[in-house]
């Protein structure tokens, strides 16, 4: 029974962390809004199961990396409250991971939605 309570608590902490990321990080807020638009577009265009899988995985990776980036920023600020070049490099590398995932997400979006939008005559 104790392990079950610990598992429930771990989910509570994870959701609390996700809520903090979304509440405090402007880029995470942008990712969430864009994700909602993409999901709406998927329903509108009745995309295939495989396209849904690609979108869900892409959205999950971007938001997960945004959360990891935020965690690294918090930890870096804790251990290095004053500027240090290595702290800056760590933050930049984590931000680059989010940037690369977001860029890949745009490519996935173009591949999936491009043909649907072109079929509308735009």
N, C-alpha and C positions, 0 to 999 in steps of 0.2 A: 504493500500500500504506500509505503514511503517513497519508493521509486516512481510510482505513478504521480504522486504530488510533486516530486522533483521535475518530472517531465512536463507537467502542466505549468509549473513555475518557469521552466526554461522557455516555453512558448510565450508566456506573459512577458518575460524580459525581452525576447526577440521582437514581439509586437510593439513594446514600449520603445525599443531602439529604432524600429522602422518609423514609428510616429514622430520621434524626435528628428530623424533625418528629414522627413517630409515637412515637418513644421519649421525647421530652422535653416534648411539649405535651399536657397532659391533655385539652384540647378535641379535639385531633386523635384521641386514643385513643377518645373518646366517638363521634366521627364514624365511625371504623372499626368499632366494635362495632355501632352503629346500622346501618351499611351492610351488615354481615354479616347482621343480623336482617332487613333489608329484602330482601336477596337470597334468604334462606331463605323469607321470605313469598312472594316472587315464584314460587319453585319450587313451594311448597305450593299456591298458588292457580292455578298454570298461567297466569300472565298472558300477554297477547298480545305479539307482537313490538314493536308501537308502545309498549306500556307498559314493556317492557324498555328500549327506546331512551330513553324519558323518565327512567327510573330511573338508567341508566348515565350519562347526561349530567348529571343532577342530582348524583349521587354524585361524579362527576369534578369538577364545578364547585366543590362545597363543599370537597373535599379540596385542590384546587388553590388555592383562595382561602385556606385555612388555611395552606398552605405559603407563599404570597406574604405573608400576614400575619406569619408567623414570620420570614421573610427581612427584612421591613421592621423588625420589632422588633429583630432582631440588628443590623442596620445602624444603626438609630437609637441603640441602646445604645453602639455603637462610636463614632459621631461626636458623641454628646451624653451622656457618662456621667453628668453631673449633670443634675438636673431642668431642663427648659426647657419653657415652655408650648407652643411649636410642636412639640417632640418628642412631647409628650403628645397634641396634636391629630392628628399623623400616625398615631400608634399607635391612637388612638380611631377614626379614619376607616377604617383597615385592618380593625380589629375589626368595625366596622359593616358592611363589605362581607361578611365571613364571616357575620355575624348575618342579613343580608338573604338571603343564599343559603341558609342553613339554614332560615329561615322559609319561603322558597319551596319548599324540599325537603319540608317538613312538608305544605304545601298539595298538592304533587304526590302525596305518599304518601296523603293523605286521599282525593284524587280517585281514585287507582288502587285502594287497598285498601278504602276505605269500602264500596263495593257488595259486595265479596267477604265482608267481615266481617258486613255486614247480612244477607246471604244465609244466614249460619250461625245467625242468630236472636239475635244479641247486641244 
